[in-house]
Each structure stands twice: as C-alpha cells, then as structure tokens.
C-alpha cells in the first residue's frame, strides 16, 4: 500500500470458469483498499465465447503485447525452423 504498484484487474465473468458479478468484489474488498484507489483503473472483463478471444487479446494488449505483421510472423517461423535443423 505504501509503494506504487500498477495492477491489472481482470474480471472473469463466465460462470463456466468460476466467474461472478463484479459487484461482489466491492462487497468483499476492504474499504481502505477501495479508498486507496484499487478500482480506479477499469478492469478488463473476460467474456464467454464468442467474445473470449477478444477479451484475452485486450488483456494481452494491456500487458504490452503488440500485433505482429504477417511478414514478422513468417520471418520468426523461418528462424524457428532454422534453429531446429
């Protein structure tokens, strides 16, 4: 609480994966954490299919992932193939 740590809140909303309503977190989170800004950044919600892949891509993007071009993917595939020879 004293240090500055960036958090990524990911909310599982799919009941098949143990998901619940986000309001449950407000009811169970200690007040000092809420007052300290725990929920100041928006959470990334993990939706069930057919939107699951988009949700996971948003999590990856938030963590710093970048989209590779087709040329970059092909180049990496060629390098991988060469390293196994």
C-alpha positions in Angstrom: 0.0 0.0 0.0 2.9 2.3 0.6 4.6 1.6 -2.8 3.3 2.3 -6.2 2.5 -0.9 -8.0 0.5 -1.0 -11.1 -2.3 -3.6 -11.1 -4.2 -5.1 -14.0 -7.6 -6.1 -12.8 -9.1 -8.9 -14.9 -12.6 -9.9 -14.2 -13.8 -13.4 -15.1 -17.5 -13.1 -15.9 -18.0 -16.6 -17.4 -19.8 -18.8 -14.8 -18.3 -21.8 -16.5 -14.9 -20.5 -15.4 -16.0 -19.5 -11.9 -17.0 -16.0 -12.9 -19.2 -13.7 -10.8 -20.7 -10.3 -10.9 -18.2 -7.5 -10.4 -20.3 -6.0 -7.7 -19.3 -9.0 -5.5 -15.8 -7.5 -5.3 -17.0 -4.2 -3.9 -18.8 -6.0 -1.2 -15.8 -8.1 -0.1 -12.9 -5.7 -0.7 -11.6 -3.9 2.5 -12.6 -0.3 2.5 -9.1 1.0 2.8 -8.1 -0.6 -0.5 -11.2 0.8 -2.2 -10.5 4.2 -0.8 -6.8 3.9 -1.9 -7.9 3.6 -5.5 -7.8 -0.2 -6.1 -10.6 0.1 -8.5 -9.6 3.4 -10.1 -8.4 1.7 -13.3 -11.0 -0.1 -15.3 -11.0 -3.9 -15.1 -10.7 -5.9 -18.3 -13.6 -8.3 -18.4 -13.2 -11.9 -19.7 -16.4 -12.6 -21.5 -17.6 -16.1 -22.6 -17.4 -17.2 -26.2 -17.9 -15.9 -28.8 -16.1 -12.8 -27.3 -13.5 -14.7 -25.2 -10.7 -14.3 -27.8 -11.2 -10.5 -27.9 -11.2 -10.3 -24.1 -7.9 -12.2 -24.0 -6.4 -10.0 -26.7 -7.4 -6.9 -24.6 -5.6 -8.4 -21.6 -2.5 -9.1 -23.7 -2.6 -5.6 -25.2 -2.9 -4.0 -21.7 0.1 -6.0 -20.6 2.1 -4.6 -23.6 1.6 -7.1 -26.4 1.9 -5.7 -29.9 0.4 -7.0 -33.1 3.0 -8.6 -35.4 2.6 -8.2 -39.1 2.4 -11.2 -41.4 5.9 -10.6 -42.6 7.2 -10.6 -39.0 5.4 -13.8 -38.2 6.7 -15.5 -41.3 10.2 -14.3 -40.5 10.0 -15.7 -37.0 8.7 -19.0 -38.3 11.7 -19.3 -40.7 14.1 -18.5 -37.8 12.4 -21.2 -35.6 12.7 -23.7 -38.4 16.4 -22.9 -38.9 17.1 -23.3 -35.2 15.8 -26.9 -35.2 18.0 -28.0 -38.1 
